[in-house]
Amino acid sequence: MLFLKILCAVIIGVILVLCIPVTVLAQYDEKFEVKIKYLFLSLRVFPAGEKKKKPKKEKKKQKPSGKPTAEKSPAPKKKKTNPLLEFYNNSGFSGTLKLIRDVAGIVKKYLGSLFIRHLVVGELFLELDVAGKDSADVAEKFGKISAGVCPSLAFLQAHLKIKSRDITIRPDFLGEKSVAKFRVKLRFKPFWLLNSTIYAAVKLLVQLIKVAVVNSNAKKVKKKYVRKSTGQ
């Protein structure tokens, strides 16, 4: 009985901890920053602190031998791109427009998941000032940007729980370059994130089992056909 009581207490404690919401704050105003807050803990995810580079040790020069050696050029390695790092490198007005479209695509892809259903956007602030060479150029850019961004924003507002929003897209006839600013505060419970992960894993496992069953049945049918054709 004591063991069951301790087990129940641990399970209840874990569930309560998983039900405490996590807050993610992402903002951009000339600098991009992402922070995660949970209970009394606060972690800055991006930009990460710069690591101190260790001084490279000088290698001893080898004496040249009489035989010429063929130099092998190292094959270039493909680097995996980090979405946050990619936005940081391509930040600014165009980077913000691309980020809006990418976020809308991700939400559309996982629209039916429990995590997206229970995701709460506590604050959504977006400010886009469209500038250009002259008033005709500004009007043309403003029309194109509005047509490209507004459908994504409308989709996000229709399918996400947004408590506070302040979205402004305006032409700037006096500015020299287009400027973008945003601030997003997200809240979610780890319980729903864990639930969605388990559901996706079970769904994948069921699909793998179905494929394995279909393949085994196909092999059995093939063997029966071979036996009948050989007269065994």
PAZAPA-4460 file (N, C-alpha, C; in steps of 0.05 Angstrom, whole numbers, plus 32768, in hexadecimal, padded with zeros to 4 digits):
% residues 232
    n_x    n_y    n_z   ca_x   ca_y   ca_z    c_x    c_y    c_z   seq   type   mol
   8011   7FE8   8000   8000   8000   8000   8011   8019   8000     1      M     A
   8027   8019   800F   8038   8030   8010   8045   8036   7FF5     2      L     A
   804C   8020   7FE7   8058   8023   7FCD   8044   8030   7FB9     3      F     A
   802B   8027   7FBA   8016   8032   7FA9   8011   8050   7FAF     4      L     A
   8011   8057   7FC8   800D   8073   7FD0   8024   8084   7FC5     5      K     A
   803D   807B   7FC8   8053   808A   7FBE   8052   808C   7FA0     6      I     A
   804B   8076   7F92   8049   8077   7F75   8033   808A   7F6C     7      L     A
   801C   808A   7F79   8007   809C   7F72   800F   80B9   7F77     8      C     A
   801D   80BE   7F8D   8026   80D9   7F93   803A   80E3   7F7D     9      A     A
   804C   80D1   7F75   8060   80D9   7F60   8052   80DF   7F46    10      V     A
   803E   80CE   7F3E   8030   80D2   7F25   8020   80EC   7F26    11      I     A
   8013   80F2   7F3C   8004   810B   7F3F   8017   8123   7F3E    12      I     A
   802E   8120   7F4B   8041   8136   7F4A   804C   813B   7F2E    13      G     A
   8052   8126   7F1F   805B   8129   7F04   8046   8136   7EF2    14      V     A
   802D   812E   7EF5   8017   8139   7EE5   8014   8157   7EEC    15      I     A
   8015   815E   7F06   8013   817A   7F0D   8029   818B   7F02    16      L     A
   8042   8180   7F02   8059   818F   7EF7   8055   8192   7ED9    17      V     A
   804B   817E   7ECB   8047   817F   7EAE   8030   8192   7EA7    18      L     A
   801F   8198   7EBA   8008   81AA   7EB5   800F   81C7   7EBA    19      C     A
   8027   81CD   7EC4   802F   81E9   7EC8   8039   81F4   7EAD    20      I     A
   802E   820A   7EA4   8034   8213   7E89   8051   821E   7E86    21      P     A
   805B   821A   7E6E   8075   8224   7E66   8070   823D   7E55    22      V     A
   8080   8252   7E59   807D   826A   7E4A   8095   826E   7E38    23      T     A
   8090   8273   7E1E   80A5   8278   7E0B   80A2   8294   7E00    24      V     A
   80B6   82A4   7E03   80B5   82C0   7DF9   80C9   82C3   7DE2    25      L     A
   80BF   82CB   7DCB   80D0   82D1   7DB4   80CB   82ED   7DAB    26      A     A
   80E0   82FD   7DA8   80DD   8318   7DA0   80F3   8321   7D8D    27      Q     A
   80ED   8334   7D7C   8101   833E   7D69   80FD   835C   7D66    28      Y     A
   8112   836B   7D6D   8113   8388   7D69   8130   838F   7D64    29      D     A
   8138   838A   7D4C   8154   838C   7D43   8166   8376   7D4E    30      E     A
   815D   8369   7D64   816B   8352   7D6F   8156   833C   7D75    31      K     A
   815D   8323   7D6F   814B   830D   7D73   8151   82FF   7D8D    32      F     A
   813C   82F9   7D9D   8140   82ED   7DB7   8129   82DA   7DBD    33      E     A
   8130   82C3   7DC9   811D   82AF   7DD0   8123   82A6   7DED    34      V     A
   810E   82A7   7DFE   8111   829F   7E1A   80FB   828B   7E21    35      K     A
   8102   8278   7E33   80EF   8265   7E3E   80ED   8268   7E5C    36      I     A
   80D5   826A   7E66   80D1   826D   7E83   80BF   8256   7E8D    37      K     A
   80C8   824A   7EA3   80B9   8234   7EAF   80BC   8236   7ECD    38      Y     A
   80A6   823A   7EDB   80A6   823F   7EF8   80B8   8257   7EFE    39      L     A
   80CD   8253   7F0D   80DF   826A   7F14   80F8   8269   7F02    40      F     A
   80F9   8257   7EEF   8111   8254   7EDE   810D   8265   7EC4    41      L     A
   8122   8271   7EBB   8122   8280   7EA2   813B   8279   7E92    42      S     A
   8137   8271   7E79   814E   8268   7E68   814D   8277   7E4E    43      L     A
   8163   8283   7E47   8166   8291   7E2D   816F   827C   7E19    44      R     A
   815E   8276   7E06   8165   8262   7DF2   8175   826E   7DDB    45      V     A
   816D   8286   7DD3   817B   8293   7DBD   817B   82B1   7DC1    46      F     A
   8191   82BF   7DBB   81AA   82B4   7DB3   81BA   82A7   7DCA    47      P     A
   81C6   8291   7DC4   81D6   8283   7DD9   81F0   8292   7DDE    48      A     A
   81FB   828D   7DF6   8214   829B   7DFD   822B   8291   7DEC    49      G     A
   823C   82A3   7DE4   8252   829C   7DD3   8267   828C   7DE3    50      E     A
   826F   8276   7DD7   8283   8265   7DE4   829F   8271   7DDE    51      K     A
   82AF   826F   7DF3   82CB   8279   7DF0   82DB   8265   7DE0    52      K     A
   82E8   8270   7DCC   82F8   825F   7DBB   8313   825A   7DC7    53      K     A
   831A   8241   7DC8   8334   823A   7DD3   834A   8240   7DBF    54      K     A
   8361   824A   7DC8   8376   8250   7DB5   8381   8236   7DA8    55      P     A
   8383   8237   7D8E   838D   8220   7D80   83AB   821C   7D84    56      K     A
   83B2   8203   7D89   83CF   81FC   7D8C   83DC   81FB   7D71    57      K     A
   83F3   8206   7D70   8402   8206   7D56   840D   81EA   7D52    58      E     A
   8408   81E0   7D3A   8412   81C5   7D34   842F   81C7   7D2A    59      K     A
   843F   81B4   7D32   845B   81B3   7D29   845C   81AE   7D0B    60      K     A
   846C   81BD   7CFE   8470   81BA   7CE1   8481   81A1   7CDC    61      K     A
   8477   8190   7CCB   8487   8178   7CC3   849B   8180   7CAE    62      Q     A
   84B2   8173   7CB0   84C7   8179   7C9C   84BE   816D   7C81    63      K     A
   84C2   817C   7C6C   84BA   8173   7C51   84CB   815B   7C49    64      P     A
   84BE   8146   7C40   84CC   812E   7C37   84D2   8130   7C1A    65      S     A
   84E2   811F   7C10   84EA   8120   7BF4   84D3   8119   7BE1    66      G     A
   84C0   8107   7BEA   84AA   80FE   7BD9   8493   8112   7BDC    67      K     A
   8488   811A   7BC5   8471   812D   7BC5   8458   811E   7BCE    68      P     A
   8449   812B   7BE0   8430   811E   7BEA   8418   812D   7BDE    69      T     A
   8405   811D   7BD6   83EC   8129   7BCA   83DA   8132   7BE1    70      A     A
   83D2   814B   7BDF   83C1   8157   7BF3   83A4   8150   7BEE    71      E     A
   8397   8146   7C03   837A   813E   7C01   8369   8155   7C0B    72      K     A
   8357   815E   7BFB   8345   8174   7C03   832D   8168   7C12    73      S     A
   8327   8172   7C2A   8310   8166   7C39   82F6   816B   7C2B    74      P     A
   82E4   8157   7C2C   82CA   815A   7C20   82B9   816D   7C30    75      A     A
   82AA   8180   7C24   829A   8193   7C33   8283   8185   7C41    76      P     A
   827E   818B   7C5A   8269   817F   7C6A   8250   8191   7C69    77      K     A
   8239   8184   7C66   8220   8193   7C66   8218   819A   7C82    78      K     A
   8213   81B4   7C87   820B   81BD   7CA1   81ED   81BE   7CA4    79      K     A
   81E3   81B5   7CBB   81C7   81B6   7CC1   81BF   81D2   7CCA    80      K     A
   81AA   81DD   7CBF   81A2   81F8   7CC5   8190   81F8   7CDD    81      T     A
   8194   820A   7CF0   8183   820E   7D07   816F   8224   7CFF    82      N     A
   8155   821F   7D02   8141   8233   7CFB   8145   824E   7D09    83      P     A
   814B   824D   7D23   814F   8266   7D32   8168   8274   7D28    84      L     A
   817D   8265   7D23   8196   8271   7D19   8192   827B   7CFD    85      L     A
   8182   826D   7CED   817C   8276   7CD2   816D   8291   7CD3    86      E     A
   8159   8293   7CE5   814B   82AD   7CE7   815D   82C3   7CF1    87      F     A
   816F   82BC   7D04   8181   82D0   7D0F   8194   82DA   7CF9    88      Y     A
   819D   82C8   7CE8   81AF   82D1   7CD2   81A0   82E0   7CBC    89      N     A
   8186   82D8   7CB8   8176   82E6   7CA3   8161   82F6   7CB0    90      N     A
   8167   8302   7CC7   8153   8311   7CD6   814D   832B   7CC7    91      S     A
   813A   833A   7CD1   8132   8352   7CC4   8116   8350   7CB8    92      G     A
   8110   8360   7CA5   80F5   8361   7C9A   80EF   8347   7C8A    93      F     A
   8100   8340   7C78   80FB   8328   7C67   80FB   830E   7C78    94      S     A
   810D   830D   7C8C   810E   82F6   7C9E   80F5   82F3   7CAE    95      G     A
   80E9   830A   7CB7   80D0   8309   7CC6   80B9   82FF   7CB5    96      T     A
   80B8   8308   7C9C   80A3   82FF   7C8A   80A5   82E0   7C85    97      L     A
   80BD   82D7   7C81   80C1   82BA   7C7D   80BA   82AA   7C96    98      K     A
   80C0   82B5   7CAE   80BA   82A8   7CC7   809C   82A5   7CCB    99      L     A
   808D   82BA   7CC4   8070   82B9   7CC6   8064   82A2   7CB5   100      I     A
   806E   82A0   7C9C   8064   828B   7C8A   806C   8270   7C94   101      R     A
   8085   826D   7C9E   808E   8253   7CA9   807E   824A   7CC1   102      D     A
   8078   825D   7CD3   8068   8256   7CEB   804C   824D   7CE2   103      V     A
   8040   825C   7CCF   8025   8254   7CC6   8026   8238   7CB9   104      A     A
   803B   8232   7CAB   803E   8217   7C9F   8040   8201   7CB4   105      G     A
   8050   8207   7CCA   8053   81F3   7CDF   8038   81EE   7CEE   106      I     A
   802A   8204   7CF3   8010   8201   7D01   7FFC   81F2   7CEF   107      V     A
   7FFD   81F7   7CD5   7FEB   81E9   7CC3   7FF1   81CB   7CC2   108      K     A
   800B   81C5   7CC3   8014   81A9   7CC2   800B   8199   7CDB   109      K     A
   800D   81A6   7CF2   8006   8198   7D0B   7FEC   81A3   7D18   110      Y     A
   7FD9   81AB   7D06   7FC1   81B8   7D10   7FB0   81A6   7D22   111      L     A
   7FAF   818C   7D1C   7F9E   817A   7D2C   7FAB   8170   7D45   112      G     A
   7FC3   8177   7D4B   7FD1   816C   7D63   7FC6   8179   7D7C   113      S     A
   7FC8   816B   7D92   7FBF   8175   7DAC   7FD0   818D   7DB5   114      L     A
   7FE9   818D   7DAD   7FFB   81A3   7DB6   7FF2   81BD   7DA9   115      F     A
   7FEC   81BD   7D8F   7FE2   81D6   7D82   7FC7   81DE   7D8D   116      I     A
   7FB6   81CB   7D93   7F9C   81D2   7D9E   7F9E   81E0   7DB9   117      R     A
   7FB1   81D8   7DC9   7FB3   81E4   7DE4   7FC9   81F9   7DE6   118      H     A
   7FD5   8200   7DD0   7FE9   8216   7DD0   7FDB   8231   7DD2   119      L     A
   7FE4   8242   7DE4   7FD8   825C   7DE9   7FEC   8271   7DE2   120      V     A
   7FE4   8284   7DD1   7FF5   829B   7DCB   7FEB   82B2   7DDD   121      V     A
   7FFB   82B7   7DF1   7FF3   82CC   7E04   7FF5   82E8   7DF9   122      G     A
   8009   82EC   7DE7   800D   8306   7DDB   8018   8303   7DBF   123      E     A
   800E   8312   7DAC   8018   8312   7D91   8019   832F   7D88   124      L     A
   8032   8339   7D86   8036   8354   7D7D   8047   8353   7D63   125      F     A
   803E   8360   7D4E   804C   8360   7D35   8049   837C   7D28   126      L     A
   8060   8387   7D20   8060   83A1   7D14   8072   83A0   7CFB   127      E     A
   8066   83A6   7CE3   8074   83A6   7CCA   8071   83C1   7CBD   128      L     A
   8087   83CF   7CBA   8088   83E9   7CAC   8095   83E5   7C91   129      D     A
   8084   83E9   7C7C   808D   83E4   7C60   8097   83FE   7C54   130      V     A
   80B1   83FE   7C4D   80BD   8416   7C40   80C6   840F   7C24   131      A     A
   80CD   8424   7C15   80D6   8420   7BF9   80E4   8439   7BEE   132      G     A
   80EA   8438   7BD4   80F8   844E   7BC8   80E7   8467   7BC6   133      K     A
   80CE   8463   7BBD   80BB   8479   7BBB   809F   846F   7BC3   134      D     A
   808B   8480   7BC1   8070   8479   7BCA   8064   8462   7BB9   135      S     A
   806A   8462   7B9F   8060   844C   7B8E   806C   8432   7B96   136      A     A
   8087   8432   7B9B   8094   8419   7BA4   808A   840F   7BBF   137      D     A
   8084   8422   7BD1   807A   841B   7BEB   805E   840E   7BE8   138      V     A
   804D   841A   7BD7   8032   8410   7BD3   8033   83F4   7BC7   139      A     A
   8045   83EF   7BB4   8047   83D5   7BA8   8051   83C0   7BBB   140      E     A
   8066   83C7   7BCB   8070   83B4   7BDF   805C   83AE   7BF5   141      K     A
   804D   83C3   7BFD   8039   83C0   7C12   8023   83AD   7C09   142      F     A
   801B   83AF   7BEF   8006   839D   7BE5   8010   8380   7BE4   143      G     A
   8029   837C   7BDA   8034   8361   7BD8   8038   8354   7BF4   144      K     A
   8043   8364   7C07   8047   8359   7C22   802D   8353   7C30   145      I     A
   8019   8364   7C2D   7FFF   835F   7C39   7FF3   8346   7C2E   146      S     A
   7FF5   8342   7C13   7FE9   832B   7C07   7FF8   8311   7C0E   147      A     A
   8012   8314   7C15   8022   82FC   7C1B   8021   82F4   7C39   148      G     A
   801D   8308   7C4A   801F   8303   7C67   8003   8300   7C74   149      V     A
   7FF0   8310   7C6B   7FD6   8310   7C78   7FC8   82F5   7C78   150      C     A
   7FC9   82E5   7C63   7FBD   82CA   7C65   7FC9   82B9   7C7B   151      P     A
   7FE3   82BA   7C7E   7FF1   82AA   7C93   7FE8   82B4   7CAF   152      S     A
   7FE7   82CF   7CB2   7FDF   82DA   7CCC   7FC1   82D3   7CD2   153      L     A
   7FB0   82D4   7CBD   7F94   82CD   7CC1   7F91   82B0   7CC9   154      A     A
   7FA1   829F   7CBD   7FA0   8282   7CC3   7FA9   827D   7CE0   155      F     A
   7FBE   828B   7CE9   7FC7   8287   7D05   7FB3   8292   7D19   156      L     A
   7FA6   82A8   7D12   7F92   82B3   7D24   7F79   82A2   7D26   157      Q     A
   7F74   8294   7D10   7F5C   8283   7D0F   7F5F   8268   7D1E   158      A     A
   7F78   825E   7D1F   7F7D   8243   7D29   7F8D   8243   7D43   159      H     A
   7F95   825A   7D4D   7FA4   825A   7D67   7F94   826B   7D7B   160      L     A
   7F97   8264   7D94   7F8B   8274   7DAA   7F9D   828C   7DB0   161      K     A
   7F95   82A3   7DA6   7FA5   82BC   7DAA   7F95   82CE   7DBC   162      I     A
   7FA0   82D4   7DD3   7F92   82E4   7DE7   7F96   8302   7DE1   163      K     A
   7FAE   830B   7DDA   7FB3   8327   7DD5   7FC2   832A   7DBB   164      S     A
   7FB9   833B   7DA9   7FC6   833E   7D8F   7FC8   835B   7D87   165      R     A
   7FDD   8362   7D7A   7FE1   837D   7D70   7FF2   837B   7D57   166      D     A
   7FE4   837A   7D40   7FF1   8376   7D26   7FEE   838F   7D15   167      I     A
   8004   839A   7D0C   8003   83B2   7CFC   8015   83AF   7CE4   168      T     A
   8009   83B3   7CCC   8018   83B3   7CB3   8012   83CE   7CA6   169      I     A
   8026   83DF   7CA3   8021   83FA   7C99   8037   8403   7C86   170      R     A
   8030   8414   7C72   8044   841F   7C60   8053   8435   7C6E   171      P     A
   806D   8436   7C69   807E   844B   7C74   808B   845B   7C5D   172      D     A
   807F   8472   7C57   8088   8482   7C40   80A1   8492   7C46   173      F     A
   80A7   8495   7C5F   80BF   84A5   7C67   80D7   8494   7C6E   174      L     A
   80D3   847B   7C74   80E9   846A   7C7C   80FA   8462   7C64   175      G     A
   8113   845B   7C6A   8126   8453   7C55   8125   8434   7C51   176      E     A
   811F   8425   7C66   811E   8408   7C63   8107   83FD   7C74   177      K     A
   80FD   83E6   7C6B   80E7   83D9   7C7A   80F1   83CE   7C95   178      S     A
   80E0   83D0   7CA9   80E7   83C7   7CC4   80D2   83B4   7CCE   179      V     A
   80DB   83A0   7CDD   80C9   838C   7CE9   80CF   8389   7D07   180      A     A
   80BA   8386   7D17   80BD   8381   7D33   80A7   836D   7D3B   181      K     A
   80AD   835B   7D4E   8098   8349   7D58   809F   8340   7D74   182      F     A
   808A   8338   7D81   808D   832D   7D9C   8076   8318   7DA0   183      R     A
   807E   8300   7DA6   806B   82EA   7DA9   8070   82DC   7DC4   184      V     A
   805A   82D8   7DD2   805C   82C9   7DEC   8049   82B1   7DEA   185      K     A
   8055   8299   7DEC   8047   8280   7DEB   8046   8273   7E06   186      L     A
   8030   8265   7E0B   802C   8255   7E23   8021   823A   7E1C   187      R     A
   802D   8225   7E28   8023   820A   7E23   802B   81F9   7E3B   188      F     A
   801B   81E4   7E3F   8020   81D1   7E55   8031   81BA   7E4A   189      K     A
   8046   81B2   7E58   8056   819C   7E4F   8046   8182   7E4C   190      P     A
   8030   8180   7E5B   801F   8168   7E5A   8015   8163   7E3E   191      F     A
   800C   8178   7E31   8001   8175   7E16   8017   8170   7E01   192      W     A
   802F   817B   7E06   8046   8176   7DF4   804E   8158   7DF6   193      L     A
   804F   814E   7E0F   8055   8132   7E13   8040   8120   7E07   194      L     A
   8027   8128   7E0B   8010   8119   7E00   8012   8117   7DE2   195      N     A
   8018   812E   7DD5   801A   812E   7DB7   8031   811D   7DAE   196      S     A
   8047   811D   7DBD   805F   810D   7DB5   8058   80F0   7DB7   197      T     A
   804B   80E8   7DCD   8044   80CB   7DD0   8030   80C3   7DBB   198      I     A
   801D   80D4   7DB5   8009   80CE   7DA0   8016   80CA   7D85   199      Y     A
   8029   80DC   7D7E   8037   80D9   7D64   8048   80C0   7D63   200      A     A
   8055   80B9   7D7A   8065   80A1   7D7B   8054   8088   7D78   201      A     A
   803D   8087   7D85   802A   8070   7D83   801F   806E   7D66   202      V     A
   8019   8085   7D5B   800E   8085   7D3F   8023   807A   7D2C   203      K     A
   803C   8082   7D2F   8052   8078   7D1E   8056   805A   7D22   204      L     A
   8055   8051   7D3B   8058   8034   7D41   8042   8024   7D34   205      L     A
   8029   802E   7D35   8012   8020   7D29   8016   801E   7D0B   206      V     A
   8020   8033   7CFE   8025   8033   7CE1   803A   801F   7CDA   207      Q     A
   8050   801E   7CEB   8065   800A   7CE6   805B   7FEE   7CE8   208      L     A
   804A   7FE9   7CFC   803F   7FCE   7D00   802D   7FC6   7CE8   209      I     A
   801D   7FD9   7CDE   800C   7FD4   7CC7   801D   7FCD   7CAF   210      K     A
   8033   7FDC   7CAB   8045   7FD7   7C94   8051   7FBB   7C97   211      V     A
   805A   7FB4   7CAF   8066   7F99   7CB4   8052   7F83   7CAF   212      A     A
   8039   7F87   7CB7   8024   7F72   7CB3   801E   7F6F   7C96   213      V     A
   801C   7F86   7C87   8016   7F84   7C6A   802D   7F76   7C5C   214      V     A
   8046   7F7C   7C63   805D   7F6F   7C56   805D   7F51   7C5C   215      N     A
   8058   7F49   7C75   8057   7F2C   7C7C   8041   7F1E   7C6D   216      S     A
   802A   7F2A   7C6A   8014   7F1E   7C5C   801B   7F1B   7C3E   217      N     A
   8028   7F2F   7C34   8030   7F2E   7C17   8044   7F17   7C13   218      A     A
   8056   7F13   7C26   806A   7EFE   7C23   805C   7EE2   7C25   219      K     A
   8048   7EDF   7C36   8039   7EC6   7C39   802A   7EC0   7C1F   220      K     A
   801D   7ED4   7C13   800F   7ED0   7BFA   8022   7EC9   7BE4   221      V     A
   8039   7ED5   7BE4   804D   7ECF   7BCF   8056   7EB2   7BD2   222      K     A
   805B   7EA9   7BEA   8064   7E8D   7BEE   804F   7E79   7BE6   223      K     A
   8035   7E7F   7BEC   8020   7E6D   7BE4   801E   7E6C   7BC5   224      K     A
   8021   7E83   7BB8   8020   7E84   7B9B   8037   7E74   7B8F   225      Y     A
   804F   7E76   7B9B   8066   7E67   7B90   8062   7E49   7B94   226      V     A
   8057   7E41   7BAA   8051   7E24   7BAF   803D   7E19   7B9B   227      R     A
   8028   7E28   7B96   8013   7E1F   7B83   801F   7E1D   7B67   228      K     A
   802F   7E30   7B60   803A   7E31   7B45   804E   7E1A   7B40   229      S     A
   805C   7E12   7B56   8070   7DFC   7B53   8063   7DE1   7B58   230      T     A
   8049   7DE1   7B61   803A   7DC8   7B65   8041   7DBA   7B7F   231      G     A
   804C   7DC7   7B92   8053   7DBB   7BAC   803B   7DBB   7BBE   232      Q     A
***
